Amino acid sequence: MFRILSHIASFLSSRHAVTPASEVAHQLLERADAGAGRDPRQAQELRSAARAFLSVIR
């Protein structure tokens, strides 16, 4: 769970402008798709982070 939260926190801290919630989730999912071939576990964690982020803001 800590890794999921750290993914969200690192992603949000890297963004300077305020973005809509759907954009944050979209970027996390894009990162997951891009890294799925190299590290499937991290890709799954990024997908979980996107789902967790969306469930919190809804």
Sine and cosine of phi, psi and omega as CSV:
sin_phi,cos_phi,sin_psi,cos_psi,sin_omega,cos_omega
0.00,0.00,-0.61,0.80,0.01,-1.00
-0.88,0.47,-0.64,0.77,-0.01,-1.00
-0.90,0.43,-0.61,0.80,0.03,-1.00
-0.89,0.45,-0.73,0.68,0.01,-1.00
-0.90,0.43,-0.59,0.81,0.02,-1.00
-0.93,0.37,-0.56,0.83,0.08,-1.00
-0.89,0.45,-0.71,0.70,0.00,-1.00
-0.90,0.44,-0.71,0.70,-0.02,-1.00
-0.89,0.45,-0.68,0.73,0.00,-1.00
-0.92,0.39,-0.60,0.80,0.02,-1.00
-0.92,0.39,-0.70,0.71,-0.02,-1.00
-0.92,0.38,-0.57,0.82,0.01,-1.00
-0.95,0.30,-0.40,0.91,0.01,-1.00
-0.98,0.18,-0.27,0.96,0.00,-1.00
-1.00,-0.05,0.80,-0.61,-0.02,-1.00
-1.00,0.01,-0.61,0.79,-0.03,-1.00
-1.00,-0.01,0.43,-0.90,0.07,-1.00
-0.97,0.25,0.80,-0.60,-0.03,-1.00
-0.88,-0.48,0.44,-0.90,0.06,-1.00
-0.90,0.44,0.44,-0.90,-0.05,-1.00
-0.86,0.51,-0.61,0.79,-0.01,-1.00
-0.90,0.44,-0.52,0.85,0.03,-1.00
-0.93,0.37,-0.63,0.77,0.02,-1.00
-0.89,0.46,-0.74,0.67,0.01,-1.00
-0.89,0.45,-0.64,0.77,0.01,-1.00
-0.88,0.48,-0.69,0.72,0.00,-1.00
-0.91,0.42,-0.64,0.77,0.04,-1.00
-0.89,0.46,-0.67,0.75,0.02,-1.00
-0.93,0.38,-0.59,0.81,0.06,-1.00
-0.90,0.44,-0.67,0.75,0.05,-1.00
-0.88,0.47,-0.63,0.77,0.01,-1.00
-0.90,0.44,-0.70,0.71,0.01,-1.00
-0.91,0.42,-0.62,0.78,-0.03,-1.00
-0.93,0.38,-0.57,0.82,-0.06,-1.00
-0.98,-0.19,0.12,0.99,-0.08,-1.00
-0.89,0.46,-0.57,0.82,-0.02,-1.00
-0.96,0.28,-0.51,0.86,-0.03,-1.00
-1.00,0.08,-0.69,0.73,-0.08,-1.00
-0.59,-0.81,1.00,0.01,-0.05,-1.00
-0.88,0.48,-0.55,0.84,0.00,-1.00
-0.91,0.42,-0.71,0.70,0.02,-1.00
-0.91,0.41,-0.61,0.79,0.04,-1.00
-0.87,0.48,-0.68,0.74,0.04,-1.00
-0.91,0.42,-0.61,0.79,0.03,-1.00
-0.91,0.40,-0.61,0.79,0.05,-1.00
-0.92,0.40,-0.64,0.77,0.06,-1.00
-0.89,0.45,-0.66,0.75,0.04,-1.00
-0.90,0.43,-0.61,0.80,0.03,-1.00
-0.90,0.43,-0.65,0.76,0.03,-1.00
-0.90,0.44,-0.70,0.72,0.03,-1.00
-0.90,0.45,-0.68,0.74,0.00,-1.00
-0.90,0.43,-0.66,0.75,0.02,-1.00
-0.88,0.47,-0.71,0.71,-0.01,-1.00
-0.92,0.40,-0.60,0.80,-0.01,-1.00
-0.94,0.35,-0.49,0.87,-0.01,-1.00
-0.96,0.27,-0.66,0.75,-0.09,-1.00
-0.99,0.11,-0.22,0.97,0.02,-1.00
-1.00,0.03,0.00,0.00,0.00,0.00
